[in-house]
Amino acid sequence: MLGPLGKTIKASTEKGFTVEFPEQRESLPDSYRGMLKLDMETCISCSACAIICPNKTITMVNVLTERGMKVMPQIGIERCLFCALCEEVCPPKCLTLTKNYDYEAYDKRELLKRPEDLE
């Protein structure tokens, strides 16, 4: 049986348990829900995503597109539960959850994603 010093020496010679960041990305399960993505071309401005959102994370804002003004979802990532209800209720399936988990920010205002930022 190894004592504490023996265990420490043995552990120092073994391979580490953590993934080296940022060189290696963590493998994510198929069911992982990350950053939202919006296809602005297929969005029909129905507001179903904003209505179903349990945390009132989604608000509809005016956006100037090639076809004129359109109302599209704006997401407050800091409040998002990543529950996927918005994805399920979207008729044209233009709002989807991706596997992207890079949504850190130094300023809270950066977590408010306009429709143009969700592409």
Jmol script that loads the backbone (N, CA, C; Angstrom):
load data "model"
ATOM      1  N   MET A   1       0.847  -1.177   0.000  1.00  0.00           N
ATOM      2  CA  MET A   1       0.000   0.000   0.000  1.00  0.00           C
ATOM      3  C   MET A   1       0.894   1.243   0.000  1.00  0.00           C
ATOM      4  N   LEU A   2       0.549   2.212  -0.855  1.00  0.00           N
ATOM      5  CA  LEU A   2       1.319   3.443  -0.964  1.00  0.00           C
ATOM      6  C   LEU A   2       0.865   4.470   0.058  1.00  0.00           C
ATOM      7  N   GLY A   3       1.807   5.172   0.595  1.00  0.00           N
ATOM      8  CA  GLY A   3       1.481   6.264   1.496  1.00  0.00           C
ATOM      9  C   GLY A   3       1.180   7.520   0.685  1.00  0.00           C
ATOM     10  N   PRO A   4       0.866   8.630   1.344  1.00  0.00           N
ATOM     11  CA  PRO A   4       0.550   9.876   0.640  1.00  0.00           C
ATOM     12  C   PRO A   4       1.674  10.350  -0.284  1.00  0.00           C
ATOM     13  N   LEU A   5       2.912  10.244   0.149  1.00  0.00           N
ATOM     14  CA  LEU A   5       4.038  10.671  -0.674  1.00  0.00           C
ATOM     15  C   LEU A   5       4.175   9.776  -1.901  1.00  0.00           C
ATOM     16  N   GLY A   6       3.977   8.483  -1.718  1.00  0.00           N
ATOM     17  CA  GLY A   6       4.045   7.543  -2.833  1.00  0.00           C
ATOM     18  C   GLY A   6       2.956   7.801  -3.861  1.00  0.00           C
ATOM     19  N   LYS A   7       1.749   8.092  -3.366  1.00  0.00           N
ATOM     20  CA  LYS A   7       0.636   8.403  -4.278  1.00  0.00           C
ATOM     21  C   LYS A   7       0.903   9.677  -5.066  1.00  0.00           C
ATOM     22  N   THR A   8       1.490  10.677  -4.436  1.00  0.00           N
ATOM     23  CA  THR A   8       1.815  11.931  -5.106  1.00  0.00           C
ATOM     24  C   THR A   8       2.844  11.710  -6.198  1.00  0.00           C
ATOM     25  N   ILE A   9       3.872  10.936  -5.905  1.00  0.00           N
ATOM     26  CA  ILE A   9       4.910  10.652  -6.903  1.00  0.00           C
ATOM     27  C   ILE A   9       4.322   9.861  -8.062  1.00  0.00           C
ATOM     28  N   LYS A  10       3.487   8.892  -7.781  1.00  0.00           N
ATOM     29  CA  LYS A  10       2.854   8.093  -8.838  1.00  0.00           C
ATOM     30  C   LYS A  10       1.942   8.965  -9.700  1.00  0.00           C
ATOM     31  N   ALA A  11       1.161   9.848  -9.080  1.00  0.00           N
ATOM     32  CA  ALA A  11       0.240  10.721  -9.825  1.00  0.00           C
ATOM     33  C   ALA A  11       0.997  11.712 -10.701  1.00  0.00           C
ATOM     34  N   SER A  12       2.167  12.150 -10.271  1.00  0.00           N
ATOM     35  CA  SER A  12       2.930  13.130 -11.056  1.00  0.00           C
ATOM     36  C   SER A  12       3.518  12.519 -12.320  1.00  0.00           C
ATOM     37  N   THR A  13       3.640  11.209 -12.370  1.00  0.00           N
ATOM     38  CA  THR A  13       4.192  10.552 -13.557  1.00  0.00           C
ATOM     39  C   THR A  13       3.113  10.106 -14.535  1.00  0.00           C
ATOM     40  N   GLU A  14       1.850  10.144 -14.120  1.00  0.00           N
ATOM     41  CA  GLU A  14       0.756   9.721 -14.988  1.00  0.00           C
ATOM     42  C   GLU A  14       0.294  10.858 -15.887  1.00  0.00           C
ATOM     43  N   LYS A  15      -0.412  10.480 -16.941  1.00  0.00           N
ATOM     44  CA  LYS A  15      -0.978  11.458 -17.877  1.00  0.00           C
ATOM     45  C   LYS A  15      -2.082  12.243 -17.176  1.00  0.00           C
ATOM     46  N   GLY A  16      -2.188  13.553 -17.514  1.00  0.00           N
ATOM     47  CA  GLY A  16      -3.186  14.415 -16.889  1.00  0.00           C
ATOM     48  C   GLY A  16      -4.612  14.050 -17.266  1.00  0.00           C
ATOM     49  N   PHE A  17      -5.549  14.503 -16.458  1.00  0.00           N
ATOM     50  CA  PHE A  17      -6.966  14.202 -16.677  1.00  0.00           C
ATOM     51  C   PHE A  17      -7.687  15.281 -17.464  1.00  0.00           C
ATOM     52  N   THR A  18      -7.151  16.485 -17.504  1.00  0.00           N
ATOM     53  CA  THR A  18      -7.852  17.598 -18.134  1.00  0.00           C
ATOM     54  C   THR A  18      -7.465  17.739 -19.597  1.00  0.00           C
ATOM     55  N   VAL A  19      -8.323  18.406 -20.353  1.00  0.00           N
ATOM     56  CA  VAL A  19      -8.076  18.687 -21.757  1.00  0.00           C
ATOM     57  C   VAL A  19      -7.312  19.998 -21.845  1.00  0.00           C
ATOM     58  N   GLU A  20      -6.289  20.028 -22.695  1.00  0.00           N
ATOM     59  CA  GLU A  20      -5.528  21.260 -22.846  1.00  0.00           C
ATOM     60  C   GLU A  20      -6.352  22.267 -23.631  1.00  0.00           C
ATOM     61  N   PHE A  21      -6.529  23.439 -23.065  1.00  0.00           N
ATOM     62  CA  PHE A  21      -7.338  24.485 -23.687  1.00  0.00           C
ATOM     63  C   PHE A  21      -6.416  25.589 -24.135  1.00  0.00           C
ATOM     64  N   PRO A  22      -6.538  26.167 -25.263  1.00  0.00           N
ATOM     65  CA  PRO A  22      -7.551  26.018 -26.307  1.00  0.00           C
ATOM     66  C   PRO A  22      -7.148  25.056 -27.419  1.00  0.00           C
ATOM     67  N   GLU A  23      -6.025  24.364 -27.272  1.00  0.00           N
ATOM     68  CA  GLU A  23      -5.555  23.477 -28.332  1.00  0.00           C
ATOM     69  C   GLU A  23      -6.530  22.339 -28.625  1.00  0.00           C
ATOM     70  N   GLN A  24      -7.148  21.809 -27.608  1.00  0.00           N
ATOM     71  CA  GLN A  24      -8.090  20.718 -27.793  1.00  0.00           C
ATOM     72  C   GLN A  24      -9.487  21.159 -27.389  1.00  0.00           C
ATOM     73  N   ARG A  25     -10.459  20.826 -28.204  1.00  0.00           N
ATOM     74  CA  ARG A  25     -11.850  21.127 -27.882  1.00  0.00           C
ATOM     75  C   ARG A  25     -12.464  19.917 -27.200  1.00  0.00           C
ATOM     76  N   GLU A  26     -13.326  20.181 -26.250  1.00  0.00           N
ATOM     77  CA  GLU A  26     -14.018  19.108 -25.559  1.00  0.00           C
ATOM     78  C   GLU A  26     -15.028  18.474 -26.503  1.00  0.00           C
ATOM     79  N   SER A  27     -15.118  17.149 -26.498  1.00  0.00           N
ATOM     80  CA  SER A  27     -16.127  16.484 -27.328  1.00  0.00           C
ATOM     81  C   SER A  27     -17.470  16.600 -26.618  1.00  0.00           C
ATOM     82  N   LEU A  28     -18.473  16.988 -27.374  1.00  0.00           N
ATOM     83  CA  LEU A  28     -19.789  17.246 -26.798  1.00  0.00           C
ATOM     84  C   LEU A  28     -20.769  16.149 -27.183  1.00  0.00           C
ATOM     85  N   PRO A  29     -21.706  15.818 -26.327  1.00  0.00           N
ATOM     86  CA  PRO A  29     -22.714  14.815 -26.674  1.00  0.00           C
ATOM     87  C   PRO A  29     -23.670  15.356 -27.747  1.00  0.00           C
ATOM     88  N   ASP A  30     -24.348  14.467 -28.436  1.00  0.00           N
ATOM     89  CA  ASP A  30     -25.277  14.868 -29.494  1.00  0.00           C
ATOM     90  C   ASP A  30     -26.416  15.729 -28.960  1.00  0.00           C
ATOM     91  N   SER A  31     -26.756  15.556 -27.710  1.00  0.00           N
ATOM     92  CA  SER A  31     -27.872  16.302 -27.122  1.00  0.00           C
ATOM     93  C   SER A  31     -27.463  17.668 -26.575  1.00  0.00           C
ATOM     94  N   TYR A  32     -26.202  18.094 -26.765  1.00  0.00           N
ATOM     95  CA  TYR A  32     -25.733  19.364 -26.221  1.00  0.00           C
ATOM     96  C   TYR A  32     -26.459  20.535 -26.893  1.00  0.00           C
ATOM     97  N   ARG A  33     -26.831  21.526 -26.096  1.00  0.00           N
ATOM     98  CA  ARG A  33     -27.518  22.714 -26.601  1.00  0.00           C
ATOM     99  C   ARG A  33     -26.650  23.931 -26.322  1.00  0.00           C
ATOM    100  N   GLY A  34     -26.186  24.559 -27.375  1.00  0.00           N
ATOM    101  CA  GLY A  34     -25.320  25.725 -27.235  1.00  0.00           C
ATOM    102  C   GLY A  34     -25.953  26.979 -27.829  1.00  0.00           C
ATOM    103  N   MET A  35     -25.123  27.851 -28.354  1.00  0.00           N
ATOM    104  CA  MET A  35     -25.532  29.146 -28.890  1.00  0.00           C
ATOM    105  C   MET A  35     -26.606  28.997 -29.963  1.00  0.00           C
ATOM    106  N   LEU A  36     -27.537  29.924 -29.971  1.00  0.00           N
ATOM    107  CA  LEU A  36     -28.612  29.936 -30.967  1.00  0.00           C
ATOM    108  C   LEU A  36     -28.106  30.479 -32.296  1.00  0.00           C
ATOM    109  N   LYS A  37     -28.670  29.965 -33.370  1.00  0.00           N
ATOM    110  CA  LYS A  37     -28.342  30.409 -34.725  1.00  0.00           C
ATOM    111  C   LYS A  37     -29.649  30.767 -35.423  1.00  0.00           C
ATOM    112  N   LEU A  38     -29.647  31.883 -36.135  1.00  0.00           N
ATOM    113  CA  LEU A  38     -30.852  32.348 -36.834  1.00  0.00           C
ATOM    114  C   LEU A  38     -30.573  32.465 -38.324  1.00  0.00           C
ATOM    115  N   ASP A  39     -31.449  31.865 -39.119  1.00  0.00           N
ATOM    116  CA  ASP A  39     -31.386  32.034 -40.571  1.00  0.00           C
ATOM    117  C   ASP A  39     -32.334  33.176 -40.918  1.00  0.00           C
ATOM    118  N   MET A  40     -31.781  34.354 -41.152  1.00  0.00           N
ATOM    119  CA  MET A  40     -32.590  35.557 -41.378  1.00  0.00           C
ATOM    120  C   MET A  40     -33.401  35.486 -42.667  1.00  0.00           C
ATOM    121  N   GLU A  41     -32.949  34.694 -43.618  1.00  0.00           N
ATOM    122  CA  GLU A  41     -33.659  34.588 -44.898  1.00  0.00           C
ATOM    123  C   GLU A  41     -34.996  33.858 -44.751  1.00  0.00           C
ATOM    124  N   THR A  42     -35.042  32.854 -43.891  1.00  0.00           N
ATOM    125  CA  THR A  42     -36.266  32.056 -43.769  1.00  0.00           C
ATOM    126  C   THR A  42     -37.171  32.482 -42.617  1.00  0.00           C
ATOM    127  N   CYS A  43     -36.709  33.404 -41.770  1.00  0.00           N
ATOM    128  CA  CYS A  43     -37.529  33.866 -40.648  1.00  0.00           C
ATOM    129  C   CYS A  43     -38.779  34.578 -41.175  1.00  0.00           C
ATOM    130  N   ILE A  44     -39.947  34.189 -40.656  1.00  0.00           N
ATOM    131  CA  ILE A  44     -41.208  34.778 -41.125  1.00  0.00           C
ATOM    132  C   ILE A  44     -41.788  35.788 -40.135  1.00  0.00           C
ATOM    133  N   SER A  45     -41.021  36.167 -39.133  1.00  0.00           N
ATOM    134  CA  SER A  45     -41.430  37.182 -38.139  1.00  0.00           C
ATOM    135  C   SER A  45     -42.725  36.826 -37.424  1.00  0.00           C
ATOM    136  N   CYS A  46     -42.887  35.568 -37.068  1.00  0.00           N
ATOM    137  CA  CYS A  46     -44.139  35.129 -36.438  1.00  0.00           C
ATOM    138  C   CYS A  46     -44.164  35.386 -34.924  1.00  0.00           C
ATOM    139  N   SER A  47     -43.017  35.613 -34.308  1.00  0.00           N
ATOM    140  CA  SER A  47     -42.879  35.867 -32.869  1.00  0.00           C
ATOM    141  C   SER A  47     -43.211  34.663 -31.987  1.00  0.00           C
ATOM    142  N   ALA A  48     -43.345  33.493 -32.575  1.00  0.00           N
ATOM    143  CA  ALA A  48     -43.657  32.289 -31.791  1.00  0.00           C
ATOM    144  C   ALA A  48     -42.552  31.993 -30.784  1.00  0.00           C
ATOM    145  N   CYS A  49     -41.307  32.239 -31.169  1.00  0.00           N
ATOM    146  CA  CYS A  49     -40.183  31.976 -30.261  1.00  0.00           C
ATOM    147  C   CYS A  49     -40.222  32.898 -29.043  1.00  0.00           C
ATOM    148  N   ALA A  50     -40.566  34.149 -29.252  1.00  0.00           N
ATOM    149  CA  ALA A  50     -40.642  35.108 -28.147  1.00  0.00           C
ATOM    150  C   ALA A  50     -41.813  34.791 -27.222  1.00  0.00           C
ATOM    151  N   ILE A  51     -42.896  34.306 -27.783  1.00  0.00           N
ATOM    152  CA  ILE A  51     -44.086  33.987 -26.984  1.00  0.00           C
ATOM    153  C   ILE A  51     -43.849  32.754 -26.117  1.00  0.00           C
ATOM    154  N   ILE A  52     -43.182  31.734 -26.652  1.00  0.00           N
ATOM    155  CA  ILE A  52     -42.996  30.468 -25.931  1.00  0.00           C
ATOM    156  C   ILE A  52     -41.858  30.519 -24.917  1.00  0.00           C
ATOM    157  N   CYS A  53     -40.946  31.462 -25.037  1.00  0.00           N
ATOM    158  CA  CYS A  53     -39.751  31.512 -24.174  1.00  0.00           C
ATOM    159  C   CYS A  53     -40.153  31.663 -22.700  1.00  0.00           C
ATOM    160  N   PRO A  54     -39.823  30.674 -21.848  1.00  0.00           N
ATOM    161  CA  PRO A  54     -40.249  30.727 -20.454  1.00  0.00           C
ATOM    162  C   PRO A  54     -39.523  31.791 -19.624  1.00  0.00           C
ATOM    163  N   ASN A  55     -38.361  32.223 -20.071  1.00  0.00           N
ATOM    164  CA  ASN A  55     -37.570  33.175 -19.310  1.00  0.00           C
ATOM    165  C   ASN A  55     -37.587  34.577 -19.925  1.00  0.00           C
ATOM    166  N   LYS A  56     -38.421  34.769 -20.945  1.00  0.00           N
ATOM    167  CA  LYS A  56     -38.541  36.056 -21.654  1.00  0.00           C
ATOM    168  C   LYS A  56     -37.164  36.529 -22.144  1.00  0.00           C
ATOM    169  N   THR A  57     -36.397  35.588 -22.658  1.00  0.00           N
ATOM    170  CA  THR A  57     -35.068  35.859 -23.193  1.00  0.00           C
ATOM    171  C   THR A  57     -35.137  36.476 -24.579  1.00  0.00           C
ATOM    172  N   ILE A  58     -36.160  36.133 -25.328  1.00  0.00           N
ATOM    173  CA  ILE A  58     -36.282  36.572 -26.721  1.00  0.00           C
ATOM    174  C   ILE A  58     -37.225  37.760 -26.824  1.00  0.00           C
ATOM    175  N   THR A  59     -36.737  38.814 -27.473  1.00  0.00           N
ATOM    176  CA  THR A  59     -37.570  39.978 -27.789  1.00  0.00           C
ATOM    177  C   THR A  59     -37.500  40.201 -29.289  1.00  0.00           C
ATOM    178  N   MET A  60     -38.549  40.715 -29.841  1.00  0.00           N
ATOM    179  CA  MET A  60     -38.588  40.968 -31.279  1.00  0.00           C
ATOM    180  C   MET A  60     -38.162  42.409 -31.546  1.00  0.00           C
ATOM    181  N   VAL A  61     -37.228  42.576 -32.492  1.00  0.00           N
ATOM    182  CA  VAL A  61     -36.707  43.898 -32.847  1.00  0.00           C
ATOM    183  C   VAL A  61     -36.789  44.097 -34.353  1.00  0.00           C
ATOM    184  N   ASN A  62     -36.833  45.353 -34.774  1.00  0.00           N
ATOM    185  CA  ASN A  62     -36.850  45.685 -36.196  1.00  0.00           C
ATOM    186  C   ASN A  62     -35.452  45.563 -36.779  1.00  0.00           C
ATOM    187  N   VAL A  63     -35.382  44.936 -37.950  1.00  0.00           N
ATOM    188  CA  VAL A  63     -34.118  44.750 -38.650  1.00  0.00           C
ATOM    189  C   VAL A  63     -34.320  45.140 -40.105  1.00  0.00           C
ATOM    190  N   LEU A  64     -33.378  45.893 -40.646  1.00  0.00           N
ATOM    191  CA  LEU A  64     -33.434  46.278 -42.051  1.00  0.00           C
ATOM    192  C   LEU A  64     -32.805  45.170 -42.886  1.00  0.00           C
ATOM    193  N   THR A  65     -33.599  44.561 -43.760  1.00  0.00           N
ATOM    194  CA  THR A  65     -33.105  43.495 -44.640  1.00  0.00           C
ATOM    195  C   THR A  65     -33.170  43.972 -46.082  1.00  0.00           C
ATOM    196  N   GLU A  66     -32.778  43.105 -46.994  1.00  0.00           N
ATOM    197  CA  GLU A  66     -32.837  43.438 -48.426  1.00  0.00           C
ATOM    198  C   GLU A  66     -34.272  43.679 -48.880  1.00  0.00           C
ATOM    199  N   ARG A  67     -35.214  43.075 -48.196  1.00  0.00           N
ATOM    200  CA  ARG A  67     -36.640  43.205 -48.550  1.00  0.00           C
ATOM    201  C   ARG A  67     -37.349  44.274 -47.740  1.00  0.00           C
ATOM    202  N   GLY A  68     -36.620  45.053 -46.973  1.00  0.00           N
ATOM    203  CA  GLY A  68     -37.216  46.099 -46.145  1.00  0.00           C
ATOM    204  C   GLY A  68     -37.140  45.757 -44.670  1.00  0.00           C
ATOM    205  N   MET A  69     -37.946  46.462 -43.873  1.00  0.00           N
ATOM    206  CA  MET A  69     -37.958  46.223 -42.429  1.00  0.00           C
ATOM    207  C   MET A  69     -38.657  44.905 -42.108  1.00  0.00           C
ATOM    208  N   LYS A  70     -38.067  44.196 -41.154  1.00  0.00           N
ATOM    209  CA  LYS A  70     -38.605  42.916 -40.733  1.00  0.00           C
ATOM    210  C   LYS A  70     -38.418  42.807 -39.223  1.00  0.00           C
ATOM    211  N   VAL A  71     -39.331  42.139 -38.538  1.00  0.00           N
ATOM    212  CA  VAL A  71     -39.225  41.929 -37.098  1.00  0.00           C
ATOM    213  C   VAL A  71     -38.596  40.552 -36.867  1.00  0.00           C
ATOM    214  N   MET A  72     -37.487  40.531 -36.115  1.00  0.00           N
ATOM    215  CA  MET A  72     -36.763  39.280 -35.887  1.00  0.00           C
ATOM    216  C   MET A  72     -36.362  39.151 -34.422  1.00  0.00           C
ATOM    217  N   PRO A  73     -36.045  37.928 -33.994  1.00  0.00           N
ATOM    218  CA  PRO A  73     -35.711  37.704 -32.583  1.00  0.00           C
ATOM    219  C   PRO A  73     -34.326  38.218 -32.190  1.00  0.00           C
ATOM    220  N   GLN A  74     -34.278  38.821 -31.022  1.00  0.00           N
ATOM    221  CA  GLN A  74     -33.032  39.240 -30.380  1.00  0.00           C
ATOM    222  C   GLN A  74     -32.926  38.409 -29.103  1.00  0.00           C
ATOM    223  N   ILE A  75     -31.755  37.821 -28.852  1.00  0.00           N
ATOM    224  CA  ILE A  75     -31.596  36.877 -27.745  1.00  0.00           C
ATOM    225  C   ILE A  75     -30.704  37.466 -26.654  1.00  0.00           C
ATOM    226  N   GLY A  76     -31.162  37.405 -25.422  1.00  0.00           N
ATOM    227  CA  GLY A  76     -30.348  37.769 -24.268  1.00  0.00           C
ATOM    228  C   GLY A  76     -29.732  36.501 -23.704  1.00  0.00           C
ATOM    229  N   ILE A  77     -28.524  36.171 -24.148  1.00  0.00           N
ATOM    230  CA  ILE A  77     -27.879  34.906 -23.776  1.00  0.00           C
ATOM    231  C   ILE A  77     -27.734  34.753 -22.262  1.00  0.00           C
ATOM    232  N   GLU A  78     -27.569  35.861 -21.542  1.00  0.00           N
ATOM    233  CA  GLU A  78     -27.374  35.765 -20.093  1.00  0.00           C
ATOM    234  C   GLU A  78     -28.598  35.201 -19.379  1.00  0.00           C
ATOM    235  N   ARG A  79     -29.757  35.230 -20.023  1.00  0.00           N
ATOM    236  CA  ARG A  79     -30.980  34.713 -19.400  1.00  0.00           C
ATOM    237  C   ARG A  79     -31.448  33.398 -20.013  1.00  0.00           C
ATOM    238  N   CYS A  80     -30.817  32.977 -21.104  1.00  0.00           N
ATOM    239  CA  CYS A  80     -31.270  31.796 -21.836  1.00  0.00           C
ATOM    240  C   CYS A  80     -31.072  30.522 -21.019  1.00  0.00           C
ATOM    241  N   LEU A  81     -32.086  29.680 -20.996  1.00  0.00           N
ATOM    242  CA  LEU A  81     -32.035  28.389 -20.302  1.00  0.00           C
ATOM    243  C   LEU A  81     -31.590  27.260 -21.234  1.00  0.00           C
ATOM    244  N   PHE A  82     -31.478  27.547 -22.534  1.00  0.00           N
ATOM    245  CA  PHE A  82     -31.125  26.560 -23.558  1.00  0.00           C
ATOM    246  C   PHE A  82     -32.086  25.368 -23.507  1.00  0.00           C
ATOM    247  N   CYS A  83     -33.361  25.690 -23.335  1.00  0.00           N
ATOM    248  CA  CYS A  83     -34.405  24.661 -23.206  1.00  0.00           C
ATOM    249  C   CYS A  83     -34.878  24.140 -24.563  1.00  0.00           C
ATOM    250  N   ALA A  84     -34.589  24.862 -25.641  1.00  0.00           N
ATOM    251  CA  ALA A  84     -34.933  24.479 -27.017  1.00  0.00           C
ATOM    252  C   ALA A  84     -36.415  24.611 -27.355  1.00  0.00           C
ATOM    253  N   LEU A  85     -37.205  25.264 -26.510  1.00  0.00           N
ATOM    254  CA  LEU A  85     -38.614  25.469 -26.854  1.00  0.00           C
ATOM    255  C   LEU A  85     -38.753  26.371 -28.075  1.00  0.00           C
ATOM    256  N   CYS A  86     -37.884  27.365 -28.193  1.00  0.00           N
ATOM    257  CA  CYS A  86     -37.932  28.276 -29.344  1.00  0.00           C
ATOM    258  C   CYS A  86     -37.644  27.517 -30.635  1.00  0.00           C
ATOM    259  N   GLU A  87     -36.720  26.586 -30.577  1.00  0.00           N
ATOM    260  CA  GLU A  87     -36.383  25.782 -31.746  1.00  0.00           C
ATOM    261  C   GLU A  87     -37.547  24.880 -32.144  1.00  0.00           C
ATOM    262  N   GLU A  88     -38.218  24.300 -31.157  1.00  0.00           N
ATOM    263  CA  GLU A  88     -39.329  23.396 -31.426  1.00  0.00           C
ATOM    264  C   GLU A  88     -40.534  24.103 -32.024  1.00  0.00           C
ATOM    265  N   VAL A  89     -40.804  25.332 -31.575  1.00  0.00           N
ATOM    266  CA  VAL A  89     -42.014  26.031 -31.987  1.00  0.00           C
ATOM    267  C   VAL A  89     -41.834  26.813 -33.297  1.00  0.00           C
ATOM    268  N   CYS A  90     -40.622  27.006 -33.754  1.00  0.00           N
ATOM    269  CA  CYS A  90     -40.355  27.809 -34.953  1.00  0.00           C
ATOM    270  C   CYS A  90     -40.890  27.114 -36.209  1.00  0.00           C
ATOM    271  N   PRO A  91     -41.909  27.692 -36.877  1.00  0.00           N
ATOM    272  CA  PRO A  91     -42.507  27.026 -38.052  1.00  0.00           C
ATOM    273  C   PRO A  91     -41.517  26.769 -39.192  1.00  0.00           C
ATOM    274  N   PRO A  92     -40.693  27.759 -39.608  1.00  0.00           N
ATOM    275  CA  PRO A  92     -39.759  27.469 -40.708  1.00  0.00           C
ATOM    276  C   PRO A  92     -38.440  26.840 -40.248  1.00  0.00           C
ATOM    277  N   LYS A  93     -38.313  26.580 -38.932  1.00  0.00           N
ATOM    278  CA  LYS A  93     -37.094  25.995 -38.354  1.00  0.00           C
ATOM    279  C   LYS A  93     -35.855  26.845 -38.651  1.00  0.00           C
ATOM    280  N   CYS A  94     -36.016  28.160 -38.562  1.00  0.00           N
ATOM    281  CA  CYS A  94     -34.900  29.079 -38.822  1.00  0.00           C
ATOM    282  C   CYS A  94     -34.101  29.392 -37.564  1.00  0.00           C
ATOM    283  N   LEU A  95     -34.627  29.100 -36.387  1.00  0.00           N
ATOM    284  CA  LEU A  95     -33.932  29.322 -35.123  1.00  0.00           C
ATOM    285  C   LEU A  95     -33.525  27.957 -34.571  1.00  0.00           C
ATOM    286  N   THR A  96     -32.219  27.710 -34.494  1.00  0.00           N
ATOM    287  CA  THR A  96     -31.717  26.409 -34.062  1.00  0.00           C
ATOM    288  C   THR A  96     -30.622  26.573 -33.019  1.00  0.00           C
ATOM    289  N   LEU A  97     -30.467  25.568 -32.196  1.00  0.00           N
ATOM    290  CA  LEU A  97     -29.392  25.538 -31.209  1.00  0.00           C
ATOM    291  C   LEU A  97     -28.197  24.811 -31.816  1.00  0.00           C
ATOM    292  N   THR A  98     -27.026  25.400 -31.672  1.00  0.00           N
ATOM    293  CA  THR A  98     -25.810  24.804 -32.209  1.00  0.00           C
ATOM    294  C   THR A  98     -24.999  24.175 -31.080  1.00  0.00           C
ATOM    295  N   LYS A  99     -23.849  23.650 -31.405  1.00  0.00           N
ATOM    296  CA  LYS A  99     -22.940  23.101 -30.400  1.00  0.00           C
ATOM    297  C   LYS A  99     -21.892  24.130 -29.974  1.00  0.00           C
ATOM    298  N   ASN A 100     -22.034  25.370 -30.405  1.00  0.00           N
ATOM    299  CA  ASN A 100     -21.085  26.421 -30.060  1.00  0.00           C
ATOM    300  C   ASN A 100     -21.278  26.827 -28.602  1.00  0.00           C
ATOM    301  N   TYR A 101     -20.225  26.739 -27.812  1.00  0.00           N
ATOM    302  CA  TYR A 101     -20.319  27.128 -26.406  1.00  0.00           C
ATOM    303  C   TYR A 101     -19.397  28.289 -26.084  1.00  0.00           C
ATOM    304  N   ASP A 102     -18.962  29.014 -27.095  1.00  0.00           N
ATOM    305  CA  ASP A 102     -18.104  30.188 -26.895  1.00  0.00           C
ATOM    306  C   ASP A 102     -18.969  31.438 -26.796  1.00  0.00           C
ATOM    307  N   TYR A 103     -19.481  31.715 -25.622  1.00  0.00           N
ATOM    308  CA  TYR A 103     -20.285  32.919 -25.440  1.00  0.00           C
ATOM    309  C   TYR A 103     -19.919  33.636 -24.156  1.00  0.00           C
ATOM    310  N   GLU A 104     -18.627  33.739 -23.930  1.00  0.00           N
ATOM    311  CA  GLU A 104     -18.156  34.513 -22.785  1.00  0.00           C
ATOM    312  C   GLU A 104     -18.041  35.978 -23.193  1.00  0.00           C
ATOM    313  N   ALA A 105     -18.104  36.867 -22.223  1.00  0.00           N
ATOM    314  CA  ALA A 105     -18.042  38.302 -22.504  1.00  0.00           C
ATOM    315  C   ALA A 105     -17.494  39.041 -21.293  1.00  0.00           C
ATOM    316  N   TYR A 106     -16.823  40.141 -21.553  1.00  0.00           N
ATOM    317  CA  TYR A 106     -16.323  40.994 -20.477  1.00  0.00           C
ATOM    318  C   TYR A 106     -17.376  41.996 -20.034  1.00  0.00           C
ATOM    319  N   ASP A 107     -18.288  42.308 -20.941  1.00  0.00           N
ATOM    320  CA  ASP A 107     -19.340  43.276 -20.676  1.00  0.00           C
ATOM    321  C   ASP A 107     -20.684  42.587 -20.879  1.00  0.00           C
ATOM    322  N   LYS A 108     -21.590  42.741 -19.957  1.00  0.00           N
ATOM    323  CA  LYS A 108     -22.895  42.083 -20.028  1.00  0.00           C
ATOM    324  C   LYS A 108     -23.659  42.460 -21.295  1.00  0.00           C
ATOM    325  N   ARG A 109     -23.417  43.657 -21.808  1.00  0.00           N
ATOM    326  CA  ARG A 109     -24.123  44.088 -23.022  1.00  0.00           C
ATOM    327  C   ARG A 109     -23.742  43.258 -24.243  1.00  0.00           C
ATOM    328  N   GLU A 110     -22.588  42.602 -24.207  1.00  0.00           N
ATOM    329  CA  GLU A 110     -22.161  41.748 -25.319  1.00  0.00           C
ATOM    330  C   GLU A 110     -22.975  40.460 -25.381  1.00  0.00           C
ATOM    331  N   LEU A 111     -23.689  40.130 -24.322  1.00  0.00           N
ATOM    332  CA  LEU A 111     -24.504  38.921 -24.292  1.00  0.00           C
ATOM    333  C   LEU A 111     -25.882  39.117 -24.910  1.00  0.00           C
ATOM    334  N   LEU A 112     -26.195  40.333 -25.296  1.00  0.00           N
ATOM    335  CA  LEU A 112     -27.438  40.619 -26.006  1.00  0.00           C
ATOM    336  C   LEU A 112     -27.154  40.496 -27.493  1.00  0.00           C
ATOM    337  N   LYS A 113     -27.657  39.443 -28.108  1.00  0.00           N
ATOM    338  CA  LYS A 113     -27.342  39.130 -29.503  1.00  0.00           C
ATOM    339  C   LYS A 113     -28.466  39.569 -30.425  1.00  0.00           C
ATOM    340  N   ARG A 114     -28.144  40.521 -31.292  1.00  0.00           N
ATOM    341  CA  ARG A 114     -29.091  40.974 -32.301  1.00  0.00           C
ATOM    342  C   ARG A 114     -29.208  39.902 -33.390  1.00  0.00           C
ATOM    343  N   PRO A 115     -30.257  39.949 -34.201  1.00  0.00           N
ATOM    344  CA  PRO A 115     -30.441  38.929 -35.246  1.00  0.00           C
ATOM    345  C   PRO A 115     -29.225  38.785 -36.168  1.00  0.00           C
ATOM    346  N   GLU A 116     -28.543  39.888 -36.476  1.00  0.00           N
ATOM    347  CA  GLU A 116     -27.374  39.828 -37.353  1.00  0.00           C
ATOM    348  C   GLU A 116     -26.229  39.049 -36.687  1.00  0.00           C
ATOM    349  N   ASP A 117     -26.179  39.052 -35.361  1.00  0.00           N
ATOM    350  CA  ASP A 117     -25.120  38.372 -34.621  1.00  0.00           C
ATOM    351  C   ASP A 117     -25.371  36.878 -34.478  1.00  0.00           C
ATOM    352  N   LEU A 118     -26.555  36.419 -34.813  1.00  0.00           N
ATOM    353  CA  LEU A 118     -26.926  35.016 -34.625  1.00  0.00           C
ATOM    354  C   LEU A 118     -26.706  34.171 -35.865  1.00  0.00           C
ATOM    355  N   GLU A 119     -26.023  34.690 -36.841  1.00  0.00           N
ATOM    356  CA  GLU A 119     -25.818  33.914 -38.082  1.00  0.00           C
ATOM    357  C   GLU A 119     -24.564  33.093 -38.012  1.00  0.00           C
TER     358      GLU A 119
END
end "model"
wireframe off; spacefill off
backbone 0.3
color backbone group
